[in-house]
Amino acid sequence: MAGRTGICERKVVSDNQGRAPFRYNTLTHEWEPIPKMNTSRAWHAVAVVDKRIYVMGGFDGTNRLRSVECYDPDTQEWTFISQMKRERAGCGAAAL
């Protein structure tokens, strides 16, 4: 899958424009589209906590980002949450 990024558990990838994500359903072994993120981004960090997908930072083609979005699978909506203190791209995230 050239040009895509992913995470473990229910994996998430985004299209080459960075807004149209998919998740991998480990029960059906199929990729499922989910609603577009609010911000196009590449080189972002992703983590899953309590079934919610958190996407942090990244690069929008011009600037590094400090914004954070949360996807709720129950409402199927992306919501902006508190921003990071610094812009970050090419970063990583882990849920402990």
PyMOL commands that place a pseudoatom at each C-alpha (Angstrom):
pseudoatom trace, name=CA, resn=MET, resi=1, chain=A, elem=C, hetatm=0, pos=[0.000, 0.000, 0.000]
pseudoatom trace, name=CA, resn=ALA, resi=2, chain=A, elem=C, hetatm=0, pos=[2.322, 2.728, -1.215]
pseudoatom trace, name=CA, resn=GLY, resi=3, chain=A, elem=C, hetatm=0, pos=[1.686, 6.234, 0.071]
pseudoatom trace, name=CA, resn=ARG, resi=4, chain=A, elem=C, hetatm=0, pos=[-0.371, 5.170, 3.095]
pseudoatom trace, name=CA, resn=THR, resi=5, chain=A, elem=C, hetatm=0, pos=[0.238, 5.111, 6.835]
pseudoatom trace, name=CA, resn=GLY, resi=6, chain=A, elem=C, hetatm=0, pos=[-1.163, 2.729, 9.415]
pseudoatom trace, name=CA, resn=ILE, resi=7, chain=A, elem=C, hetatm=0, pos=[-1.459, 1.752, 13.066]
pseudoatom trace, name=CA, resn=CYS, resi=8, chain=A, elem=C, hetatm=0, pos=[-2.097, -1.488, 14.936]
pseudoatom trace, name=CA, resn=GLU, resi=9, chain=A, elem=C, hetatm=0, pos=[-5.319, -2.806, 16.485]
pseudoatom trace, name=CA, resn=ARG, resi=10, chain=A, elem=C, hetatm=0, pos=[-8.027, -1.430, 14.202]
pseudoatom trace, name=CA, resn=LYS, resi=11, chain=A, elem=C, hetatm=0, pos=[-5.619, 0.023, 11.712]
pseudoatom trace, name=CA, resn=VAL, resi=12, chain=A, elem=C, hetatm=0, pos=[-6.136, 3.415, 10.113]
pseudoatom trace, name=CA, resn=VAL, resi=13, chain=A, elem=C, hetatm=0, pos=[-4.680, 4.633, 6.853]
pseudoatom trace, name=CA, resn=SER, resi=14, chain=A, elem=C, hetatm=0, pos=[-5.338, 7.793, 4.911]
pseudoatom trace, name=CA, resn=ASP, resi=15, chain=A, elem=C, hetatm=0, pos=[-5.424, 8.511, 1.188]
pseudoatom trace, name=CA, resn=ASN, resi=16, chain=A, elem=C, hetatm=0, pos=[-2.663, 10.445, -0.541]
pseudoatom trace, name=CA, resn=GLN, resi=17, chain=A, elem=C, hetatm=0, pos=[-4.412, 13.758, 0.278]
pseudoatom trace, name=CA, resn=GLY, resi=18, chain=A, elem=C, hetatm=0, pos=[-4.326, 12.865, 3.975]
pseudoatom trace, name=CA, resn=ARG, resi=19, chain=A, elem=C, hetatm=0, pos=[-8.024, 13.409, 4.772]
pseudoatom trace, name=CA, resn=ALA, resi=20, chain=A, elem=C, hetatm=0, pos=[-9.907, 10.263, 3.728]
pseudoatom trace, name=CA, resn=PRO, resi=21, chain=A, elem=C, hetatm=0, pos=[-8.972, 7.575, 6.244]
pseudoatom trace, name=CA, resn=PHE, resi=22, chain=A, elem=C, hetatm=0, pos=[-9.764, 3.873, 6.326]
pseudoatom trace, name=CA, resn=ARG, resi=23, chain=A, elem=C, hetatm=0, pos=[-9.646, 1.429, 9.185]
pseudoatom trace, name=CA, resn=TYR, resi=24, chain=A, elem=C, hetatm=0, pos=[-8.809, -2.246, 9.077]
pseudoatom trace, name=CA, resn=ASN, resi=25, chain=A, elem=C, hetatm=0, pos=[-11.454, -4.428, 10.698]
pseudoatom trace, name=CA, resn=THR, resi=26, chain=A, elem=C, hetatm=0, pos=[-9.627, -7.301, 12.368]
pseudoatom trace, name=CA, resn=LEU, resi=27, chain=A, elem=C, hetatm=0, pos=[-12.841, -9.340, 12.593]
pseudoatom trace, name=CA, resn=THR, resi=28, chain=A, elem=C, hetatm=0, pos=[-13.772, -9.227, 8.887]
pseudoatom trace, name=CA, resn=HIS, resi=29, chain=A, elem=C, hetatm=0, pos=[-10.223, -8.665, 7.542]
pseudoatom trace, name=CA, resn=GLU, resi=30, chain=A, elem=C, hetatm=0, pos=[-11.475, -5.822, 5.363]
pseudoatom trace, name=CA, resn=TRP, resi=31, chain=A, elem=C, hetatm=0, pos=[-10.612, -2.146, 4.962]
pseudoatom trace, name=CA, resn=GLU, resi=32, chain=A, elem=C, hetatm=0, pos=[-13.516, 0.171, 5.785]
pseudoatom trace, name=CA, resn=PRO, resi=33, chain=A, elem=C, hetatm=0, pos=[-13.741, 3.867, 4.891]
pseudoatom trace, name=CA, resn=ILE, resi=34, chain=A, elem=C, hetatm=0, pos=[-14.444, 6.254, 7.746]
pseudoatom trace, name=CA, resn=PRO, resi=35, chain=A, elem=C, hetatm=0, pos=[-15.400, 9.963, 7.486]
pseudoatom trace, name=CA, resn=LYS, resi=36, chain=A, elem=C, hetatm=0, pos=[-12.776, 12.479, 6.389]
pseudoatom trace, name=CA, resn=MET, resi=37, chain=A, elem=C, hetatm=0, pos=[-10.660, 14.219, 8.992]
pseudoatom trace, name=CA, resn=ASN, resi=38, chain=A, elem=C, hetatm=0, pos=[-11.083, 17.967, 9.471]
pseudoatom trace, name=CA, resn=THR, resi=39, chain=A, elem=C, hetatm=0, pos=[-7.475, 18.681, 8.461]
pseudoatom trace, name=CA, resn=SER, resi=40, chain=A, elem=C, hetatm=0, pos=[-5.396, 17.183, 5.669]
pseudoatom trace, name=CA, resn=ARG, resi=41, chain=A, elem=C, hetatm=0, pos=[-2.171, 15.846, 7.136]
pseudoatom trace, name=CA, resn=ALA, resi=42, chain=A, elem=C, hetatm=0, pos=[0.768, 13.574, 6.419]
pseudoatom trace, name=CA, resn=TRP, resi=43, chain=A, elem=C, hetatm=0, pos=[3.559, 12.336, 8.733]
pseudoatom trace, name=CA, resn=HIS, resi=44, chain=A, elem=C, hetatm=0, pos=[1.203, 12.414, 11.728]
pseudoatom trace, name=CA, resn=ALA, resi=45, chain=A, elem=C, hetatm=0, pos=[1.087, 10.261, 14.854]
pseudoatom trace, name=CA, resn=VAL, resi=46, chain=A, elem=C, hetatm=0, pos=[-1.857, 7.965, 15.601]
pseudoatom trace, name=CA, resn=ALA, resi=47, chain=A, elem=C, hetatm=0, pos=[-2.962, 6.117, 18.727]
pseudoatom trace, name=CA, resn=VAL, resi=48, chain=A, elem=C, hetatm=0, pos=[-6.096, 4.214, 19.794]
pseudoatom trace, name=CA, resn=VAL, resi=49, chain=A, elem=C, hetatm=0, pos=[-7.495, 4.640, 23.313]
pseudoatom trace, name=CA, resn=ASP, resi=50, chain=A, elem=C, hetatm=0, pos=[-10.842, 3.184, 24.390]
pseudoatom trace, name=CA, resn=LYS, resi=51, chain=A, elem=C, hetatm=0, pos=[-11.890, 2.525, 20.767]
pseudoatom trace, name=CA, resn=ARG, resi=52, chain=A, elem=C, hetatm=0, pos=[-11.261, 6.169, 19.811]
pseudoatom trace, name=CA, resn=ILE, resi=53, chain=A, elem=C, hetatm=0, pos=[-8.642, 7.074, 17.224]
pseudoatom trace, name=CA, resn=TYR, resi=54, chain=A, elem=C, hetatm=0, pos=[-6.400, 10.045, 17.991]
pseudoatom trace, name=CA, resn=VAL, resi=55, chain=A, elem=C, hetatm=0, pos=[-4.457, 11.730, 15.168]
pseudoatom trace, name=CA, resn=MET, resi=56, chain=A, elem=C, hetatm=0, pos=[-1.808, 14.221, 16.266]
pseudoatom trace, name=CA, resn=GLY, resi=57, chain=A, elem=C, hetatm=0, pos=[0.357, 16.750, 14.463]
pseudoatom trace, name=CA, resn=GLY, resi=58, chain=A, elem=C, hetatm=0, pos=[1.659, 16.079, 10.984]
pseudoatom trace, name=CA, resn=PHE, resi=59, chain=A, elem=C, hetatm=0, pos=[2.322, 18.215, 7.931]
pseudoatom trace, name=CA, resn=ASP, resi=60, chain=A, elem=C, hetatm=0, pos=[-0.340, 19.873, 5.754]
pseudoatom trace, name=CA, resn=GLY, resi=61, chain=A, elem=C, hetatm=0, pos=[1.922, 20.437, 2.751]
pseudoatom trace, name=CA, resn=THR, resi=62, chain=A, elem=C, hetatm=0, pos=[3.057, 23.843, 4.005]
pseudoatom trace, name=CA, resn=ASN, resi=63, chain=A, elem=C, hetatm=0, pos=[3.292, 23.753, 7.809]
pseudoatom trace, name=CA, resn=ARG, resi=64, chain=A, elem=C, hetatm=0, pos=[3.889, 21.363, 10.667]
pseudoatom trace, name=CA, resn=LEU, resi=65, chain=A, elem=C, hetatm=0, pos=[0.718, 20.980, 12.723]
pseudoatom trace, name=CA, resn=ARG, resi=66, chain=A, elem=C, hetatm=0, pos=[-0.052, 21.006, 16.436]
pseudoatom trace, name=CA, resn=SER, resi=67, chain=A, elem=C, hetatm=0, pos=[-3.732, 20.135, 16.046]
pseudoatom trace, name=CA, resn=VAL, resi=68, chain=A, elem=C, hetatm=0, pos=[-5.198, 16.885, 17.405]
pseudoatom trace, name=CA, resn=GLU, resi=69, chain=A, elem=C, hetatm=0, pos=[-8.345, 15.152, 16.150]
pseudoatom trace, name=CA, resn=CYS, resi=70, chain=A, elem=C, hetatm=0, pos=[-10.306, 12.352, 17.781]
pseudoatom trace, name=CA, resn=TYR, resi=71, chain=A, elem=C, hetatm=0, pos=[-12.512, 9.891, 15.862]
pseudoatom trace, name=CA, resn=ASP, resi=72, chain=A, elem=C, hetatm=0, pos=[-15.433, 8.375, 17.760]
pseudoatom trace, name=CA, resn=PRO, resi=73, chain=A, elem=C, hetatm=0, pos=[-16.638, 5.177, 16.039]
pseudoatom trace, name=CA, resn=ASP, resi=74, chain=A, elem=C, hetatm=0, pos=[-20.035, 5.415, 17.767]
pseudoatom trace, name=CA, resn=THR, resi=75, chain=A, elem=C, hetatm=0, pos=[-20.872, 8.840, 16.305]
pseudoatom trace, name=CA, resn=GLN, resi=76, chain=A, elem=C, hetatm=0, pos=[-18.581, 8.424, 13.255]
pseudoatom trace, name=CA, resn=GLU, resi=77, chain=A, elem=C, hetatm=0, pos=[-17.290, 11.973, 13.739]
pseudoatom trace, name=CA, resn=TRP, resi=78, chain=A, elem=C, hetatm=0, pos=[-13.868, 13.620, 13.964]
pseudoatom trace, name=CA, resn=THR, resi=79, chain=A, elem=C, hetatm=0, pos=[-13.577, 16.274, 16.677]
pseudoatom trace, name=CA, resn=PHE, resi=80, chain=A, elem=C, hetatm=0, pos=[-10.739, 18.699, 17.375]
pseudoatom trace, name=CA, resn=ILE, resi=81, chain=A, elem=C, hetatm=0, pos=[-9.424, 18.388, 20.925]
pseudoatom trace, name=CA, resn=SER, resi=82, chain=A, elem=C, hetatm=0, pos=[-6.738, 20.372, 22.769]
pseudoatom trace, name=CA, resn=GLN, resi=83, chain=A, elem=C, hetatm=0, pos=[-3.758, 21.223, 20.593]
pseudoatom trace, name=CA, resn=MET, resi=84, chain=A, elem=C, hetatm=0, pos=[-0.214, 20.162, 21.379]
pseudoatom trace, name=CA, resn=LYS, resi=85, chain=A, elem=C, hetatm=0, pos=[2.120, 22.872, 22.688]
pseudoatom trace, name=CA, resn=ARG, resi=86, chain=A, elem=C, hetatm=0, pos=[4.432, 22.502, 19.673]
pseudoatom trace, name=CA, resn=GLU, resi=87, chain=A, elem=C, hetatm=0, pos=[4.042, 21.653, 16.017]
pseudoatom trace, name=CA, resn=ARG, resi=88, chain=A, elem=C, hetatm=0, pos=[5.214, 18.123, 15.214]
pseudoatom trace, name=CA, resn=ALA, resi=89, chain=A, elem=C, hetatm=0, pos=[5.601, 16.049, 12.065]
pseudoatom trace, name=CA, resn=GLY, resi=90, chain=A, elem=C, hetatm=0, pos=[7.193, 12.657, 11.616]
pseudoatom trace, name=CA, resn=CYS, resi=91, chain=A, elem=C, hetatm=0, pos=[6.371, 11.925, 15.252]
pseudoatom trace, name=CA, resn=GLY, resi=92, chain=A, elem=C, hetatm=0, pos=[5.091, 8.826, 16.995]
pseudoatom trace, name=CA, resn=ALA, resi=93, chain=A, elem=C, hetatm=0, pos=[2.477, 8.073, 19.646]
pseudoatom trace, name=CA, resn=ALA, resi=94, chain=A, elem=C, hetatm=0, pos=[1.732, 5.224, 22.038]
pseudoatom trace, name=CA, resn=ALA, resi=95, chain=A, elem=C, hetatm=0, pos=[-1.129, 4.445, 24.384]
pseudoatom trace, name=CA, resn=LEU, resi=96, chain=A, elem=C, hetatm=0, pos=[-0.035, 3.091, 27.745]
for i in range(1, 96): cmd.bond("trace and resi %d" % i, "trace and resi %d" % (i + 1))
show_as sticks, trace
zoom trace
